[in-house]
Amino acid sequence: MKSKLEKIIYFILALAALTLGLSQNLQSLLVYGAGFLFAVIIVKLIYRKLRPAGENWLRGLILTILFLSGFFGSMAAVSALPIKLFLGFFGAVILFLGQIYPTKTLLEILILLTAFLVSLSVWAWNFFFSPSWWVILLVTFGVFYLLFWQEGLKLTAGQAEVRVFPLIASLILVEVAWAILFLPLYFLTEALVSLVVFYAIFEFSKVYFMGGLTKKQVLFHSIIIGIVLGLGLVSSAWQPLR
């Protein structure tokens, strides 16, 4: 359980993230967002010195950095106020609760939300600035490798499997990103596709390594994933082909 001082500190950090994220000035958002991210890293490093050595601080630090990077990138990319407000408030609440009450469920929600926010940031970057294809694939591999590494640390499998799992899973997301580059979709839908594939691997691998994966579970999750993906693609605005 976190102390009252720690709760106040994380509440201030979450509130500051929300305030910066709702900024309408793109340049200020990026500059102050980068400064805020640096400040959070410093706080985490100081916190590491004050806590027992056995706490997995590196895992929490990496997840927080990925989350905030995706959060500020997404808030900069989204212009629709309702979506921006939803992402801002929901992201700030999950960030606060995930730091104060790091239960298994909240951490999984935080990882899934991080995957979506980072995907949204990457695909918005691709939409607005059109970097080289290999840059997108390299960033995709790096980000999802770290996210699957987060999940791999919790698996009960052997060390070899835990090391190989993030590599194979992130390479699958790279293949998905390669396919998305050829689709005339907007970045919000592209992020949804990446999230759906990430969720499928995340959920199936978690249950499989725990020894509880059944045909009914595969069928159930496959139907849900198919419905979400289908609705996302059908309702999405498609870019005109050149």
C-alpha positions in Angstrom: 0.0 0.0 0.0 1.3 3.4 -0.9 1.8 6.1 1.7 -0.4 9.2 1.7 2.6 11.3 0.4 3.1 8.9 -2.5 -0.6 9.1 -3.4 -0.5 12.9 -3.4 2.6 12.9 -5.6 1.1 10.5 -8.1 -2.2 12.5 -8.1 -0.3 15.7 -8.9 1.6 13.9 -11.7 -1.7 12.5 -13.2 -3.3 15.9 -12.9 -0.3 17.6 -14.5 -0.4 15.1 -17.4 -4.1 15.7 -18.0 -3.6 19.5 -17.9 -0.7 19.4 -20.4 -2.5 16.9 -22.6 -5.5 19.1 -23.0 -3.4 22.0 -24.2 -4.4 23.3 -27.6 -0.9 24.6 -28.4 0.9 21.7 -30.2 4.3 23.1 -29.6 3.7 23.7 -25.9 2.3 20.3 -25.5 5.3 18.6 -27.1 7.9 20.7 -25.3 6.3 20.6 -21.8 5.3 17.0 -22.3 8.9 16.1 -22.9 9.9 18.1 -19.8 7.2 16.4 -17.8 8.4 13.0 -19.0 11.9 13.8 -17.8 10.6 14.9 -14.4 8.7 11.6 -14.0 11.9 9.7 -14.8 13.7 11.7 -12.1 10.9 11.0 -9.6 11.0 7.3 -10.4 14.8 7.1 -10.0 14.6 8.9 -6.6 11.8 6.7 -5.6 14.0 3.7 -6.5 16.6 4.9 -4.0 14.0 5.2 -1.2 12.3 1.8 -1.8 13.5 -1.7 -1.0 15.9 -3.1 -3.6 13.6 -6.1 -4.3 10.9 -4.0 -6.0 10.8 -4.3 -9.8 11.3 -0.5 -10.3 12.8 -0.9 -13.9 9.6 -2.5 -15.1 7.4 0.2 -13.7 9.8 2.9 -15.0 9.7 1.6 -18.6 5.9 1.1 -18.6 5.4 4.7 -17.3 7.8 6.1 -19.9 5.9 4.3 -22.7 2.5 5.3 -21.4 3.4 9.0 -21.1 5.1 9.0 -24.5 2.0 7.5 -26.1 -0.3 9.7 -24.0 1.2 13.0 -25.1 1.6 11.8 -28.6 -2.0 10.8 -28.8 -3.2 14.1 -27.3 -1.2 16.0 -29.8 -2.5 14.0 -32.7 -6.2 14.0 -31.8 -8.1 17.2 -32.6 -11.7 16.2 -31.9 -12.5 17.5 -28.4 -14.8 14.7 -27.2 -12.1 12.1 -28.0 -9.4 14.2 -26.5 -11.3 14.6 -23.3 -12.1 10.9 -23.1 -8.5 9.9 -23.7 -7.2 12.6 -21.3 -9.4 11.8 -18.3 -9.4 8.0 -18.8 -5.6 8.0 -19.3 -5.0 10.2 -16.2 -7.2 8.0 -14.0 -5.6 4.7 -15.2 -2.2 6.2 -14.7 -3.0 7.3 -11.1 -4.7 4.0 -10.1 -2.0 1.9 -11.8 0.7 3.6 -9.8 -1.2 3.6 -6.4 -2.9 0.2 -6.7 -0.7 -1.9 -8.9 -3.1 -4.9 -9.0 -2.9 -7.5 -11.8 -6.1 -6.2 -13.4 -5.0 -2.6 -13.3 -1.6 -3.4 -14.7 -3.1 -5.3 -17.6 -5.4 -2.4 -18.3 -2.4 0.0 -18.2 -0.4 -2.2 -20.6 -3.3 -2.4 -23.0 -4.0 1.3 -22.8 -0.3 2.0 -23.3 -0.3 -0.3 -26.4 -3.2 1.7 -27.9 -1.8 5.2 -27.1 1.7 4.3 -28.4 0.1 2.8 -31.6 -2.0 5.9 -32.0 1.1 8.1 -31.7 3.1 6.1 -34.1 0.4 5.9 -36.8 -0.4 9.6 -36.4 3.3 10.3 -36.8 3.2 8.2 -40.0 0.1 10.0 -41.2 1.3 13.6 -40.7 5.1 13.3 -41.3 5.4 10.2 -43.5 8.8 8.8 -42.2 10.5 6.0 -43.9 8.8 2.6 -43.7 11.7 1.0 -41.8 11.5 3.7 -39.1 7.9 2.8 -38.4 8.7 -0.9 -38.3 11.7 -0.4 -36.1 9.7 1.8 -33.6 6.9 -0.7 -33.6 9.3 -3.6 -32.8 11.0 -1.7 -30.0 7.8 -0.5 -28.3 5.9 -3.8 -28.5 9.0 -5.8 -27.5 9.1 -3.8 -24.2 5.3 -4.3 -23.7 5.5 -8.0 -24.3 8.5 -8.1 -22.0 6.3 -6.7 -19.3 4.0 -9.6 -19.7 6.8 -12.1 -20.1 8.1 -11.3 -16.6 4.8 -12.5 -15.1 4.8 -15.8 -17.0 5.4 -19.1 -15.2 7.2 -20.6 -18.2 10.9 -21.3 -18.3 13.5 -18.6 -18.8 14.1 -19.6 -22.5 10.4 -19.2 -23.3 10.2 -15.9 -21.5 13.1 -14.5 -23.5 11.7 -15.8 -26.9 8.1 -14.8 -26.3 8.6 -11.0 -26.6 10.8 -11.4 -29.6 8.3 -13.5 -31.6 5.2 -11.5 -30.5 6.8 -8.2 -31.4 7.8 -9.6 -34.8 4.2 -10.5 -35.4 3.2 -6.9 -34.7 5.9 -5.7 -37.1 4.3 -7.9 -39.8 0.9 -6.4 -39.0 2.4 -2.9 -39.2 4.0 -3.7 -42.6 0.5 -4.8 -43.8 -1.1 -1.6 -42.4 1.3 0.6 -44.3 -0.4 -0.6 -47.5 -4.0 0.0 -46.3 -5.6 3.4 -47.0 -6.7 3.9 -43.4 -6.6 6.8 -41.0 -4.3 6.6 -38.0 -7.1 6.0 -35.4 -8.2 2.8 -37.2 -4.6 1.8 -37.7 -4.1 2.0 -34.0 -7.2 0.0 -33.4 -5.9 -2.8 -35.7 -2.6 -2.9 -33.9 -4.4 -3.0 -30.5 -6.6 -5.8 -31.5 -3.7 -8.0 -32.6 -1.7 -7.0 -29.5 -4.7 -8.0 -27.3 -5.1 -11.3 -29.1 -1.4 -12.3 -28.5 -1.5 -10.8 -25.0 -4.6 -12.7 -23.9 -3.9 -16.0 -25.6 -0.3 -16.2 -24.4 -1.2 -15.3 -20.8 -3.8 -18.1 -20.6 -1.6 -20.6 -22.5 1.4 -20.2 -20.3 -0.9 -20.6 -17.2 -2.0 -23.9 -18.7 -5.7 -22.9 -19.0 -6.2 -22.3 -22.7 -9.2 -24.1 -24.1 -11.0 -24.2 -27.5 -14.0 -22.3 -26.0 -11.7 -19.5 -24.8 -10.1 -19.3 -28.2 -13.4 -19.3 -30.0 -14.9 -16.7 -27.6 -12.0 -14.2 -27.8 -11.7 -14.8 -31.6 -15.4 -13.8 -32.1 -15.0 -10.7 -29.9 -11.8 -9.7 -31.7 -13.4 -10.3 -35.1 -16.5 -8.2 -34.2 -14.4 -5.3 -32.8 -12.0 -5.4 -35.8 -14.9 -5.6 -38.3 -16.8 -2.8 -36.8 -13.7 -0.6 -36.7 -12.9 -1.3 -40.4 -16.5 -0.8 -41.6 -17.1 2.4 -39.7 -13.7 3.9 -40.5 -13.2 6.6 -43.1 -10.8 5.3 -45.7 -8.2 7.5 -47.4 -8.7 8.0 -51.2 -6.3 5.8 -53.2 -3.6 7.7 -55.1 
